Amino acid sequence: MRVLTVNVGRPKAVEYTDAPSGTTGIDKRPVDGPVRVADPGPKGEGASGVAGDAVCDLRFHGGNHQAVYAFAREDLDYWQGELGHPLANGAFGENLTTSGIDVNAALIGERWRIGSAVVEVASVRIPCRTFAGWLGEKGWVRRFTRRAAPGPFLRVVEPGEIRAGDAIEVVHRPDHDVTVELVFRASTLQRELLPRTLAAGEALDPELREAALTYVAKTARSA
Protein backbone atom coordinates (compact mmCIF):
# COMPACT_ATOMS: atom_id res chain seq x y z
CA MET A 1 0.00 0.00 0.00
CA ARG A 2 1.61 3.22 -1.11
CA VAL A 3 1.26 6.66 -2.63
CA LEU A 4 2.07 6.65 -6.32
CA THR A 5 2.04 10.45 -6.72
CA VAL A 6 1.24 13.60 -4.78
CA ASN A 7 -0.75 15.97 -6.99
CA VAL A 8 -1.48 19.69 -6.73
CA GLY A 9 -3.51 22.09 -8.86
CA ARG A 10 -3.20 25.78 -9.70
CA PRO A 11 -6.20 28.09 -10.16
CA LYS A 12 -7.47 28.00 -13.71
CA ALA A 13 -10.30 30.05 -15.26
CA VAL A 14 -12.95 27.82 -16.87
CA GLU A 15 -16.53 28.14 -18.10
CA TYR A 16 -17.89 25.05 -16.35
CA THR A 17 -17.59 26.05 -12.70
CA ASP A 18 -20.10 27.71 -10.39
CA ALA A 19 -17.32 29.12 -8.20
CA PRO A 20 -17.71 32.89 -7.74
CA SER A 21 -14.11 33.33 -8.88
CA GLY A 22 -14.76 31.43 -12.13
CA THR A 23 -11.69 29.32 -11.39
CA THR A 24 -10.96 25.75 -10.36
CA GLY A 25 -7.98 23.79 -9.08
CA ILE A 26 -9.26 20.40 -10.27
CA ASP A 27 -6.46 20.05 -12.85
CA LYS A 28 -3.94 18.44 -10.48
CA ARG A 29 -0.50 17.30 -11.59
CA PRO A 30 2.14 15.14 -9.87
CA VAL A 31 4.95 17.01 -8.14
CA ASP A 32 8.46 15.94 -7.18
CA GLY A 33 9.83 15.87 -3.67
CA PRO A 34 8.11 16.10 -0.30
CA VAL A 35 4.86 18.05 0.07
CA ARG A 36 3.67 19.31 3.45
CA VAL A 37 0.15 18.53 4.62
CA ALA A 38 -1.58 20.28 7.52
CA ASP A 39 -5.01 21.37 8.73
CA PRO A 40 -6.17 24.23 6.48
CA GLY A 41 -8.81 25.58 8.89
CA PRO A 42 -12.59 25.27 9.20
CA LYS A 43 -14.92 24.76 6.24
CA GLY A 44 -15.61 28.05 4.50
CA GLU A 45 -12.29 29.53 5.60
CA GLY A 46 -9.62 26.89 5.04
CA ALA A 47 -8.76 25.67 1.56
CA SER A 48 -6.52 22.69 0.78
CA GLY A 49 -4.40 20.96 3.38
CA VAL A 50 -1.76 20.25 0.74
CA ALA A 51 0.92 22.90 0.28
CA GLY A 52 0.79 24.52 -3.15
CA ASP A 53 -2.67 23.16 -3.97
CA ALA A 54 -5.59 25.41 -4.93
CA VAL A 55 -9.19 25.11 -3.73
CA CYS A 56 -11.22 27.79 -5.47
CA ASP A 57 -14.75 27.39 -4.09
CA LEU A 58 -14.68 27.41 -0.30
CA ARG A 59 -18.47 27.11 -0.14
CA PHE A 60 -18.30 23.41 -0.98
CA HIS A 61 -14.65 22.38 -0.87
CA GLY A 62 -11.71 22.53 1.47
CA GLY A 63 -11.52 22.80 5.24
CA ASN A 64 -10.23 20.41 7.86
CA HIS A 65 -12.50 17.49 6.92
CA GLN A 66 -11.64 17.84 3.23
CA ALA A 67 -7.97 18.65 3.64
CA VAL A 68 -6.56 15.91 1.39
CA TYR A 69 -8.34 13.90 -1.31
CA ALA A 70 -7.23 10.34 -2.11
CA PHE A 71 -8.21 8.23 -5.11
CA ALA A 72 -6.99 4.78 -6.08
CA ARG A 73 -5.04 4.08 -9.25
CA GLU A 74 -7.11 0.91 -9.50
CA ASP A 75 -10.28 3.02 -9.77
CA LEU A 76 -8.65 5.32 -12.31
CA ASP A 77 -7.81 2.20 -14.33
CA TYR A 78 -11.45 1.11 -14.19
CA TRP A 79 -12.64 4.47 -15.51
CA GLN A 80 -9.86 4.52 -18.08
CA GLY A 81 -11.35 1.35 -19.54
CA GLU A 82 -14.89 2.72 -19.37
CA LEU A 83 -14.05 6.07 -20.93
CA GLY A 84 -11.66 4.71 -23.54
CA HIS A 85 -8.76 7.08 -22.99
CA PRO A 86 -5.79 7.38 -20.61
CA LEU A 87 -6.24 8.95 -17.20
CA ALA A 88 -3.07 10.29 -15.62
CA ASN A 89 -2.53 10.34 -11.87
CA GLY A 90 -4.38 13.39 -10.57
CA ALA A 91 -6.96 13.27 -13.37
CA PHE A 92 -9.88 13.11 -10.94
CA GLY A 93 -8.57 16.04 -8.92
CA GLU A 94 -7.05 13.84 -6.23
CA ASN A 95 -4.10 14.94 -4.10
CA LEU A 96 -2.91 11.40 -3.46
CA THR A 97 -3.06 8.70 -6.10
CA THR A 98 -2.79 5.43 -4.18
CA SER A 99 -2.00 1.82 -5.01
CA GLY A 100 -2.70 -1.42 -3.18
CA ILE A 101 -5.32 -0.13 -0.72
CA ASP A 102 -9.10 -0.26 -1.14
CA VAL A 103 -9.77 3.35 -0.23
CA ASN A 104 -13.54 2.90 -0.59
CA ALA A 105 -13.57 0.13 2.03
CA ALA A 106 -11.73 2.37 4.48
CA LEU A 107 -13.68 3.25 7.63
CA ILE A 108 -14.60 6.73 8.72
CA GLY A 109 -12.11 7.50 11.49
CA GLU A 110 -9.50 5.09 10.11
CA ARG A 111 -6.01 6.56 10.39
CA TRP A 112 -3.09 6.18 8.01
CA ARG A 113 0.54 7.07 8.54
CA ILE A 114 2.05 8.34 5.29
CA GLY A 115 5.56 9.75 5.36
CA SER A 116 5.81 11.87 8.50
CA ALA A 117 2.08 12.69 8.53
CA VAL A 118 -0.94 10.95 10.02
CA VAL A 119 -4.29 11.42 8.26
CA GLU A 120 -7.81 10.26 9.10
CA VAL A 121 -10.62 9.20 6.76
CA ALA A 122 -13.25 11.89 7.34
CA SER A 123 -15.59 12.39 4.39
CA VAL A 124 -16.37 11.49 0.78
CA ARG A 125 -16.18 13.24 -2.55
CA ILE A 126 -19.56 14.13 -4.05
CA PRO A 127 -19.41 14.72 -7.83
CA CYS A 128 -20.29 18.19 -9.05
CA ARG A 129 -20.70 20.26 -12.20
CA THR A 130 -17.03 21.24 -12.20
CA PHE A 131 -15.95 17.57 -12.12
CA ALA A 132 -18.26 16.79 -15.05
CA GLY A 133 -17.10 19.82 -17.01
CA TRP A 134 -13.46 18.98 -16.43
CA LEU A 135 -13.88 15.47 -17.85
CA GLY A 136 -16.26 16.55 -20.61
CA GLU A 137 -18.33 13.39 -20.24
CA LYS A 138 -22.11 13.48 -20.75
CA GLY A 139 -24.01 12.16 -17.73
CA TRP A 140 -20.80 11.98 -15.73
CA VAL A 141 -22.27 12.83 -12.31
CA ARG A 142 -24.80 10.01 -12.64
CA ARG A 143 -22.21 7.49 -13.84
CA PHE A 144 -19.75 8.34 -11.09
CA THR A 145 -22.49 8.20 -8.47
CA ARG A 146 -23.73 4.77 -9.56
CA ARG A 147 -20.21 3.38 -9.30
CA ALA A 148 -20.09 4.41 -5.61
CA ALA A 149 -16.29 4.43 -5.44
CA PRO A 150 -15.61 8.11 -4.69
CA GLY A 151 -12.40 7.97 -2.72
CA PRO A 152 -12.09 9.60 0.71
CA PHE A 153 -11.35 13.06 1.95
CA LEU A 154 -8.81 12.99 4.75
CA ARG A 155 -8.25 15.28 7.69
CA VAL A 156 -4.74 15.82 8.99
CA VAL A 157 -4.18 14.45 12.50
CA GLU A 158 -0.42 15.01 12.57
CA PRO A 159 1.03 17.45 10.01
CA GLY A 160 4.05 16.31 8.09
CA GLU A 161 5.47 15.64 4.65
CA ILE A 162 4.30 13.13 2.05
CA ARG A 163 6.06 12.19 -1.17
CA ALA A 164 5.57 9.79 -4.05
CA GLY A 165 6.49 6.25 -3.06
CA ASP A 166 5.62 6.63 0.64
CA ALA A 167 4.04 3.58 2.23
CA ILE A 168 0.49 3.82 3.59
CA GLU A 169 0.31 2.21 7.03
CA VAL A 170 -3.07 1.73 8.68
CA VAL A 171 -2.38 2.65 12.31
CA HIS A 172 -5.97 2.71 13.60
CA ARG A 173 -9.17 1.04 12.43
CA PRO A 174 -12.29 1.92 14.43
CA ASP A 175 -14.85 -0.58 15.71
CA HIS A 176 -17.78 0.13 13.37
CA ASP A 177 -18.76 -0.67 9.78
CA VAL A 178 -19.18 2.82 8.31
CA THR A 179 -17.10 2.73 5.16
CA VAL A 180 -16.40 5.41 2.57
CA GLU A 181 -18.70 3.54 0.16
CA LEU A 182 -21.53 3.40 2.72
CA VAL A 183 -21.30 7.13 3.46
CA PHE A 184 -21.32 7.93 -0.24
CA ARG A 185 -24.38 5.78 -0.92
CA ALA A 186 -26.15 7.34 2.07
CA SER A 187 -25.30 10.84 0.85
CA THR A 188 -26.53 10.24 -2.70
CA LEU A 189 -28.93 7.54 -3.94
CA GLN A 190 -29.70 5.64 -0.72
CA ARG A 191 -30.65 8.22 1.89
CA GLU A 192 -32.25 5.49 3.98
CA LEU A 193 -28.69 4.47 4.94
CA LEU A 194 -28.01 7.80 6.67
CA PRO A 195 -28.84 6.56 10.19
CA ARG A 196 -26.15 3.88 9.89
CA THR A 197 -23.47 6.52 9.32
CA LEU A 198 -23.99 7.86 12.86
CA ALA A 199 -22.10 4.83 14.19
CA ALA A 200 -18.92 6.63 13.12
CA GLY A 201 -19.50 9.15 15.90
CA GLU A 202 -17.45 12.32 16.06
CA ALA A 203 -15.15 11.11 13.26
CA LEU A 204 -17.90 11.77 10.72
CA ASP A 205 -17.77 15.05 8.82
CA PRO A 206 -20.00 17.49 10.78
CA GLU A 207 -22.06 18.30 7.68
CA LEU A 208 -22.73 14.61 7.04
CA ARG A 209 -23.53 14.04 10.69
CA GLU A 210 -26.04 16.89 10.63
CA ALA A 211 -27.67 15.46 7.51
CA ALA A 212 -28.00 12.06 9.19
CA LEU A 213 -29.47 13.54 12.37
CA THR A 214 -31.96 15.59 10.35
CA TYR A 215 -33.03 12.48 8.43
CA VAL A 216 -33.51 10.51 11.66
CA ALA A 217 -35.58 13.30 13.19
CA LYS A 218 -37.72 13.65 10.08
CA THR A 219 -38.31 9.90 9.94
CA ALA A 220 -39.31 9.82 13.59
CA ARG A 221 -41.85 12.62 13.08
CA SER A 222 -43.48 10.85 10.14
CA ALA A 223 -43.63 7.46 11.88
LINKAMO-V40018 format. One record per residue. N is the residue number from 0. RES is the residue in three letters. PSI is psi as a letter, one per 30 degrees, with the letter a starting at -180 (* if undefined). OMEGA is omega in radians with two decimals (* if undefined). Layout:
BEGIN
N&RES&PSI&OMEGA + N&RES&PSI&OMEGA
END
This chain:
BEGIN
0&MET&k&-3.08 + 1&ARG&l&3.04 + 2&VAL&k&3.09 + 3&LEU&e&3.12 + 4&THR&l&2.94 + 5&VAL&k&-2.99 + 6&ASN&k&3.08 + 7&VAL&l&-3.14 + 8&GLY&k&3.07 + 9&ARG&l&3.11 + 10&PRO&k&-3.12 + 11&LYS&k&3.12 + 12&ALA&k&-3.13 + 13&VAL&l&-3.14 + 14&GLU&f&-2.97 + 15&TYR&g&3.10 + 16&THR&l&3.05 + 17&ASP&g&-3.13 + 18&ALA&k&3.13 + 19&PRO&e&-3.13 + 20&SER&f&-3.06 + 21&GLY&g&-3.10 + 22&THR&l&3.07 + 23&THR&l&3.06 + 24&GLY&g&-3.04 + 25&ILE&f&3.14 + 26&ASP&i&-3.06 + 27&LYS&k&-3.09 + 28&ARG&k&3.10 + 29&PRO&k&3.11 + 30&VAL&l&3.12 + 31&ASP&l&3.02 + 32&GLY&l&-3.11 + 33&PRO&k&3.11 + 34&VAL&k&-3.12 + 35&ARG&k&3.02 + 36&VAL&k&-3.12 + 37&ALA&l&3.06 + 38&ASP&k&3.14 + 39&PRO&f&-3.06 + 40&GLY&l&-3.08 + 41&PRO&l&3.08 + 42&LYS&k&-3.12 + 43&GLY&f&3.11 + 44&GLU&e&-3.14 + 45&GLY&k&-3.14 + 46&ALA&c&3.14 + 47&SER&k&3.04 + 48&GLY&g&-3.10 + 49&VAL&k&-3.09 + 50&ALA&k&3.10 + 51&GLY&g&-3.09 + 52&ASP&k&-3.10 + 53&ALA&k&2.91 + 54&VAL&j&-2.93 + 55&CYS&f&3.13 + 56&ASP&j&-3.05 + 57&LEU&f&3.08 + 58&ARG&e&-3.01 + 59&PHE&f&-3.03 + 60&HIS&l&3.08 + 61&GLY&a&-3.07 + 62&GLY&l&-2.99 + 63&ASN&e&-3.12 + 64&HIS&f&3.03 + 65&GLN&h&-3.02 + 66&ALA&e&-3.07 + 67&VAL&k&3.13 + 68&TYR&k&-3.14 + 69&ALA&k&3.09 + 70&PHE&k&-3.04 + 71&ALA&k&3.03 + 72&ARG&e&3.12 + 73&GLU&e&3.12 + 74&ASP&e&3.01 + 75&LEU&e&3.13 + 76&ASP&e&3.08 + 77&TYR&e&-3.10 + 78&TRP&f&3.06 + 79&GLN&e&3.09 + 80&GLY&e&-3.14 + 81&GLU&e&-3.05 + 82&LEU&f&3.06 + 83&GLY&g&3.06 + 84&HIS&l&-3.09 + 85&PRO&k&3.03 + 86&LEU&j&-3.13 + 87&ALA&l&3.00 + 88&ASN&k&-3.08 + 89&GLY&f&-3.03 + 90&ALA&f&3.13 + 91&PHE&g&3.12 + 92&GLY&g&-3.11 + 93&GLU&k&3.07 + 94&ASN&e&3.13 + 95&LEU&j&2.98 + 96&THR&j&-3.01 + 97&THR&l&3.07 + 98&SER&k&3.02 + 99&GLY&g&3.11 + 100&ILE&k&3.11 + 101&ASP&j&-3.04 + 102&VAL&f&-3.13 + 103&ASN&f&3.03 + 104&ALA&f&3.10 + 105&ALA&k&-3.12 + 106&LEU&k&3.01 + 107&ILE&k&-3.06 + 108&GLY&f&3.06 + 109&GLU&k&-3.10 + 110&ARG&k&3.11 + 111&TRP&k&2.94 + 112&ARG&k&3.11 + 113&ILE&k&-3.06 + 114&GLY&b&3.12 + 115&SER&g&-3.11 + 116&ALA&l&2.96 + 117&VAL&k&-3.13 + 118&VAL&l&-3.10 + 119&GLU&k&3.08 + 120&VAL&k&-2.97 + 121&ALA&e&-3.01 + 122&SER&a&-3.13 + 123&VAL&l&3.10 + 124&ARG&k&3.06 + 125&ILE&k&-3.08 + 126&PRO&k&-3.07 + 127&CYS&l&-3.12 + 128&ARG&e&-3.12 + 129&THR&e&3.11 + 130&PHE&e&3.13 + 131&ALA&e&3.14 + 132&GLY&e&3.14 + 133&TRP&e&-3.13 + 134&LEU&f&3.13 + 135&GLY&h&-3.11 + 136&GLU&k&3.11 + 137&LYS&k&3.12 + 138&GLY&g&-3.02 + 139&TRP&e&-3.10 + 140&VAL&e&3.13 + 141&ARG&e&-3.13 + 142&ARG&e&-3.13 + 143&PHE&e&-3.12 + 144&THR&e&-3.13 + 145&ARG&f&3.12 + 146&ARG&e&3.08 + 147&ALA&h&3.06 + 148&ALA&i&-2.93 + 149&PRO&f&-2.98 + 150&GLY&l&-3.06 + 151&PRO&l&2.82 + 152&PHE&k&-3.10 + 153&LEU&k&2.95 + 154&ARG&l&-3.07 + 155&VAL&j&3.12 + 156&VAL&e&3.07 + 157&GLU&j&3.12 + 158&PRO&l&3.14 + 159&GLY&a&-3.12 + 160&GLU&k&3.10 + 161&ILE&k&3.08 + 162&ARG&l&3.09 + 163&ALA&k&3.13 + 164&GLY&f&3.14 + 165&ASP&k&3.05 + 166&ALA&l&3.02 + 167&ILE&j&-3.14 + 168&GLU&k&3.08 + 169&VAL&j&-3.06 + 170&VAL&f&3.07 + 171&HIS&k&3.10 + 172&ARG&j&-3.03 + 173&PRO&l&-3.06 + 174&ASP&i&3.00 + 175&HIS&a&-3.06 + 176&ASP&g&-3.08 + 177&VAL&j&-3.11 + 178&THR&l&3.03 + 179&VAL&e&-3.14 + 180&GLU&e&-3.13 + 181&LEU&e&-3.13 + 182&VAL&e&3.13 + 183&PHE&e&3.13 + 184&ARG&e&3.14 + 185&ALA&e&-3.09 + 186&SER&f&-3.04 + 187&THR&c&-2.97 + 188&LEU&f&-3.07 + 189&GLN&i&-3.08 + 190&ARG&f&3.13 + 191&GLU&f&3.11 + 192&LEU&f&-3.07 + 193&LEU&e&-3.14 + 194&PRO&e&-3.13 + 195&ARG&f&-3.10 + 196&THR&f&-3.12 + 197&LEU&f&3.10 + 198&ALA&f&3.12 + 199&ALA&f&3.07 + 200&GLY&b&-3.05 + 201&GLU&f&3.12 + 202&ALA&f&-3.12 + 203&LEU&k&3.06 + 204&ASP&k&-3.10 + 205&PRO&e&3.13 + 206&GLU&e&3.10 + 207&LEU&e&3.11 + 208&ARG&e&3.12 + 209&GLU&e&3.11 + 210&ALA&e&3.13 + 211&ALA&e&3.14 + 212&LEU&e&3.10 + 213&THR&e&3.13 + 214&TYR&e&-3.14 + 215&VAL&e&-3.14 + 216&ALA&e&3.14 + 217&LYS&e&3.12 + 218&THR&e&-3.13 + 219&ALA&e&-3.13 + 220&ARG&e&-3.08 + 221&SER&f&-3.11 + 222&ALA&*&*
END
